[in-house]
Amino acid sequence: MELSELFKALSDPTRLLILRLMIEEQQSLCVCEIVTILGIPQYQVSRHLSVLKQADLVQFQKIGTWAYHYFNDSTPINQMLAELLRKAMPVEKYQTEFNRLHDRLALRFNGKCVVGFEEEKGTAGIKKPARKS
């Protein structure tokens, strides 16, 4: 990997947020989950993930027709980057996105992404789960 590719991948705030969400949750996310969390179109999420994959920051696993993307923490530089992002992008600063992340992941069935839930006002076609007390 070229260092310039790494810095290119890190030059966009949306890509940094995608990485930060993956690092915090420590599990893979499908494109539709990221779309819901960030509120941006699928083609933009796919483009951002492509850049992150090119820089070897994100890997993916195909399960059926779904592709689950996750942070690649297998290299020392990526591990250092993860620690930097944890400190530079605290959860409190991105609470809205982290709340959406937890709400969206709560919709999974057997650990897998599901879509097509009953439409509810303001949820873009995804029914919000009840908050756990």
C-alpha positions, 0 to 999 in steps of 0.5 A: 500500500502506498502511503499516499493512498492511506492519506487520501482515504483519511482525508474525508470526514465521512470515511473517518466516521465510517472507520470510527463506527467500525472500530467502536462496534468491533463488528462488521457492517453492511452497506445498508446499515451504514446508509441508515446510520449516516443518512447518505445514499448507498452509492456514496457509502459504496464509493467511500468503502471502495477507497477504504478497501483500496487503502487496506483499512477495510476488509469485507466478507460475503455472506450470501448476497450481503457484504459485511465490511469491517476495520482491518486491524491486522497491521501495526499502522492500522492499530495505531490509527484505531487508537488515534481515531478513538482519541480524536473522535470521542463517542460523545462528539458523534453521539447521534451517529452512535445512537443510530448505529446501536438502533440499526444493529438492534434490528439484526436477526441472528447477527445478520442485517435485515431490511424492509421493516414496516415504515414509520414516520421519519425512519426511512423505512426502518422501524426503530426498536424499543430502547432497552432500559 
